[in-house]
């Protein structure tokens, strides 16, 4: 997708240098940022710094009167498949989180970490929250990942706890107005701006997982091997759609047929059941 870990390190370095250097003021007027398809509002008395490059749009909101940093990091490569979302979260967001953990550990305190939910637009998104001491101040950092109209984003909110009240308004304004211009013909409907959560291999979460039949043609040719089927699970745990992503051609139809009959425990995110995607693995042994 991107040269992700190098970019993540650069972003973390910029974030913590800025955080260390900034110490709100009344927020009334609103400015609007719109560039290259990315748009959001922010309070007029905040400073917007653009650290974008050829791979990522990187916008930093700060105010010299407090320690708050809000970052919108939108990667330019378009997301067209669910496995790209998984890759981005594993190779962009998680390393980014770990690098912030390392920076926050420099005061000798290991950051506490947990998961947190926040609303972006009309959607509930889950992310990471880190608590530690930085520059002798109790500090909180939140990092969220999401896909908006085929672009992968990280949203970051860092502040000293004493500046929580000053940061809340700008953080809320950015989240409630964030928008990405729709791209056409990229493989997924733009009706739903956020791609679904990816939960990896689903076999262990199954309530019902019927085995696939062994096709007569495959039996005649002694075909064996593994078939992976990507499925979309609805809010009730039913398989709404399925398609095979790998495996012998003679085993694919039977695997998809079995996957459509599977049933899973509903996935709860931010206290609500949500649609998710994942993979079912079927192993065939030659007979």
C-alpha positions as CSV (number, residue, x, y, z in Angstrom):
1,X,0.0,0.0,0.0
2,X,2.6,2.5,1.1
3,X,6.2,2.5,2.5
4,X,4.3,2.5,5.7
5,X,6.6,2.0,8.6
6,X,9.0,4.8,7.4
7,X,6.1,7.2,7.1
8,X,4.8,6.2,10.5
9,X,8.1,6.9,12.1
10,X,8.3,10.3,10.5
11,X,4.8,11.2,11.6
12,X,5.4,10.1,15.2
13,X,8.6,12.2,15.3
14,X,6.8,15.3,14.0
15,X,3.9,14.7,16.4
16,X,6.0,14.5,19.5
17,X,8.3,17.3,18.5
18,X,5.3,19.5,18.0
19,X,3.7,18.3,21.2
20,X,6.8,19.1,23.2
21,X,7.0,22.7,21.8
22,X,3.4,23.8,22.2
23,X,2.2,25.1,25.6
24,X,-7.0,27.6,23.9
25,X,-8.2,30.4,23.3
26,X,-11.9,31.2,22.8
27,X,-13.1,29.3,19.7
28,X,-15.8,31.1,17.7
29,X,-15.0,31.4,14.0
30,X,-14.6,28.3,11.9
31,X,-12.2,27.7,9.0
32,X,-12.6,25.1,6.3
33,X,-9.8,23.0,5.0
34,X,-10.3,21.4,1.6
35,X,-7.5,20.0,-0.6
36,X,-7.1,17.0,-2.9
37,X,-10.4,15.5,-1.8
38,X,-9.8,15.8,1.9
39,X,-12.0,18.3,3.9
40,X,-12.8,19.2,7.5
41,X,-13.6,22.2,9.6
42,X,-11.5,23.6,12.5
43,X,-11.6,26.6,14.9
44,X,-10.1,29.7,13.3
45,X,-7.7,30.5,16.1
46,X,-6.0,27.2,15.7
47,X,-2.9,26.8,13.4
48,X,-3.1,24.3,10.6
49,X,0.3,22.9,9.5
50,X,0.6,20.9,6.3
51,X,3.3,18.2,6.4
52,X,2.0,16.3,3.3
53,X,4.2,14.5,0.8
54,X,3.7,12.4,-2.3
55,X,2.4,9.4,-0.2
56,X,0.3,11.0,2.5
57,X,-1.7,14.1,3.4
58,X,-0.6,15.0,6.9
59,X,-2.4,17.9,8.6
60,X,-1.6,19.0,12.2
61,X,-3.8,21.3,14.2
62,X,-2.2,23.1,17.2
63,X,-2.5,26.1,19.4
64,X,0.5,27.8,21.1
65,X,-1.6,28.4,24.2
66,X,-2.0,24.7,25.0
67,X,-0.5,21.2,24.4
68,X,-3.2,19.8,22.2
69,X,-2.3,18.2,18.8
70,X,-5.0,16.9,16.4
71,X,-3.7,15.1,13.3
72,X,-5.5,14.0,10.2
73,X,-3.3,11.5,8.2
74,X,-4.8,10.4,4.9
75,X,-2.9,8.0,2.7
76,X,-3.1,8.7,-1.0
77,X,-3.2,5.1,-2.2
78,X,-6.7,3.9,-2.8
79,X,-8.1,1.0,-0.8
80,X,-10.0,-1.4,-3.1
81,X,-10.0,-4.7,-1.2
82,X,-10.6,-5.7,2.4
83,X,-7.1,-7.3,2.7
84,X,-5.6,-3.9,2.1
85,X,-7.4,-2.6,5.2
86,X,-6.0,-5.4,7.2
87,X,-2.5,-4.7,5.8
88,X,-2.8,-1.0,6.6
89,X,-3.9,-1.6,10.2
90,X,-1.2,-4.1,10.8
91,X,1.6,-2.2,9.0
92,X,0.7,1.4,9.5
93,X,-1.5,1.9,12.5
94,X,-0.1,-0.7,14.9
95,X,3.6,0.3,14.3
96,X,2.5,4.0,14.7
97,X,0.9,3.1,18.1
98,X,4.0,1.3,19.2
99,X,6.2,4.2,18.2
100,X,4.1,6.6,20.2
101,X,4.3,4.2,23.2
102,X,8.1,4.3,22.9
103,X,8.1,8.1,22.9
104,X,5.8,8.3,25.8
105,X,8.0,5.9,27.7
106,X,11.0,8.2,27.7
107,X,10.0,9.7,31.1
108,X,10.3,6.2,32.6
109,X,6.6,5.5,32.8
110,X,5.2,2.7,30.7
111,X,2.0,3.9,29.1
112,X,-1.3,2.3,30.0
113,X,-3.2,1.3,27.0
114,X,-6.8,0.4,26.3
115,X,-9.4,0.6,23.5
116,X,-11.8,3.5,23.1
117,X,-14.7,4.4,20.8
118,X,-15.4,7.7,19.1
119,X,-17.9,8.9,16.5
120,X,-16.5,10.1,13.2
121,X,-19.3,11.6,11.2
122,X,-22.2,9.3,11.8
123,X,-20.0,6.2,12.4
124,X,-18.6,4.7,15.7
125,X,-14.9,3.9,15.3
126,X,-12.7,2.1,17.8
127,X,-9.1,2.9,18.4
128,X,-6.2,2.9,20.9
129,X,-5.9,5.1,24.0
130,X,-2.5,5.6,25.7
131,X,-1.9,7.2,29.0
132,X,1.5,8.2,30.4
133,X,3.6,11.0,31.7
134,X,5.4,13.2,29.1
135,X,7.5,16.3,29.9
136,X,6.3,15.9,33.6
137,X,2.6,16.1,32.5
138,X,-0.1,13.4,32.6
139,X,-0.7,12.8,28.9
140,X,-3.2,11.0,26.8
141,X,-2.9,9.9,23.1
142,X,-5.7,8.4,21.0
143,X,-5.1,6.8,17.6
144,X,-7.9,5.7,15.3
145,X,-7.9,4.1,11.9
146,X,-10.7,4.1,9.3
147,X,-11.4,4.0,5.6
148,X,-13.4,6.9,4.1
149,X,-14.3,6.4,0.5
150,X,-11.4,4.2,-0.3
151,X,-8.7,6.2,1.5
152,X,-7.1,4.9,4.7
153,X,-6.8,7.4,7.5
154,X,-5.3,7.7,10.9
155,X,-6.8,10.3,13.3
156,X,-4.6,11.3,16.2
157,X,-5.5,13.3,19.3
158,X,-2.7,14.0,21.8
159,X,-2.9,16.3,24.8
160,X,-1.8,16.9,28.4
161,X,-4.7,16.0,30.6
162,X,-4.8,19.5,32.0
163,X,-5.7,20.7,28.4
164,X,-8.5,18.2,27.9
165,X,-11.2,20.8,27.9
166,X,-9.4,23.1,25.5
167,X,-8.9,20.2,23.1
168,X,-12.4,18.7,23.1
169,X,-13.9,21.4,20.9
170,X,-11.4,21.2,18.0
171,X,-11.3,17.4,18.2
172,X,-15.1,17.3,18.0
173,X,-15.2,19.8,15.1
174,X,-12.7,17.8,13.0
175,X,-14.4,14.5,13.6
176,X,-18.0,15.7,12.9
177,X,-17.0,17.4,9.6
178,X,-14.4,15.1,8.2
179,X,-15.1,14.1,4.6
180,X,-13.3,12.5,1.6
181,X,-14.4,13.3,-1.9
182,X,-15.9,10.1,-3.5
183,X,-13.7,8.4,-6.1
184,X,-15.4,6.6,-9.0
185,X,-14.8,3.1,-10.4
186,X,-12.6,1.8,-7.6
187,X,-14.4,-1.4,-6.8
188,X,-16.7,-0.6,-3.9
189,X,-19.9,1.4,-3.6
190,X,-19.4,4.9,-2.2
191,X,-22.8,4.7,-0.4
192,X,-21.1,3.5,2.7
193,X,-18.1,5.7,3.3
194,X,-16.5,3.5,5.9
195,X,-15.3,0.0,5.1
196,X,-16.3,-2.7,7.6
197,X,-14.1,-4.0,10.3
198,X,-11.8,-6.9,9.4
199,X,-11.6,-9.6,12.1
200,X,-9.2,-12.1,10.4
201,X,-9.7,-15.9,10.5
202,X,-13.3,-16.6,11.6
203,X,-13.3,-20.3,12.2
204,X,-12.9,-20.0,15.9
205,X,-15.9,-17.6,16.2
206,X,-18.3,-19.9,14.5
207,X,-21.6,-20.9,16.1
208,X,-22.3,-23.2,13.1
209,X,-19.7,-24.2,10.5
210,X,-20.9,-26.9,8.2
211,X,-18.1,-28.8,6.4
212,X,-18.0,-28.5,2.6
213,X,-18.9,-31.4,0.4
214,X,-16.0,-33.1,-1.4
215,X,-16.9,-32.7,-5.1
216,X,-17.0,-35.8,-7.2
217,X,-14.7,-34.3,-9.9
218,X,-12.2,-33.3,-7.2
219,X,-12.4,-36.8,-5.7
220,X,-11.7,-38.4,-9.1
221,X,-8.6,-36.3,-9.5
222,X,-7.5,-36.7,-5.8
223,X,-7.4,-33.0,-5.3
224,X,-6.5,-31.7,-1.8
225,X,-5.5,-28.4,-0.2
226,X,-6.7,-25.3,1.5
227,X,-9.4,-22.9,0.3
228,X,-9.9,-19.5,1.8
229,X,-13.3,-17.8,1.6
230,X,-13.8,-14.2,2.5
231,X,-17.2,-13.5,3.9
232,X,-19.3,-10.6,5.1
233,X,-21.1,-11.2,8.4
234,X,-24.1,-9.1,9.2
235,X,-25.1,-7.7,12.6
236,X,-26.9,-11.0,13.6
237,X,-23.9,-13.2,12.7
238,X,-25.3,-14.5,9.4
239,X,-23.1,-14.7,6.3
240,X,-24.4,-12.1,3.9
241,X,-22.0,-12.7,1.1
242,X,-19.0,-14.9,0.3
243,X,-16.3,-15.3,-2.3
244,X,-13.2,-17.6,-2.6
245,X,-9.9,-15.9,-2.6
246,X,-7.6,-18.9,-3.0
247,X,-7.6,-22.6,-3.4
248,X,-8.0,-25.3,-6.1
249,X,-10.6,-24.4,-8.7
250,X,-12.4,-27.7,-8.2
251,X,-12.9,-27.0,-4.4
252,X,-14.0,-23.4,-4.6
253,X,-17.7,-23.7,-5.3
254,X,-18.2,-26.3,-2.5
255,X,-16.3,-24.0,-0.1
256,X,-18.4,-21.0,-1.0
257,X,-21.6,-23.0,-0.6
258,X,-20.6,-24.2,2.9
259,X,-19.5,-20.7,3.9
260,X,-22.9,-19.2,3.1
261,X,-24.5,-21.7,5.5
262,X,-22.2,-20.7,8.4
263,X,-23.3,-18.8,11.5
264,X,-21.1,-16.6,13.8
265,X,-21.3,-14.8,17.1
266,X,-22.2,-11.2,16.4
267,X,-19.3,-8.8,16.5
268,X,-19.8,-5.9,19.0
269,X,-17.8,-2.7,18.5
270,X,-18.4,0.4,20.6
271,X,-21.4,-1.4,22.2
272,X,-23.2,-2.1,19.0
273,X,-23.4,-5.1,16.7
274,X,-21.7,-4.3,13.4
275,X,-21.0,-5.9,10.0
276,X,-17.6,-7.4,9.6
277,X,-15.5,-9.2,7.1
278,X,-13.2,-12.2,7.7
279,X,-11.9,-15.4,6.2
280,X,-13.1,-19.0,6.7
281,X,-10.5,-21.7,6.0
282,X,-11.4,-25.1,4.6
283,X,-8.9,-27.9,4.4
284,X,-9.5,-30.7,1.9
285,X,-7.8,-34.1,2.2
286,X,-7.7,-36.2,-1.0
287,X,-9.8,-39.3,-0.9
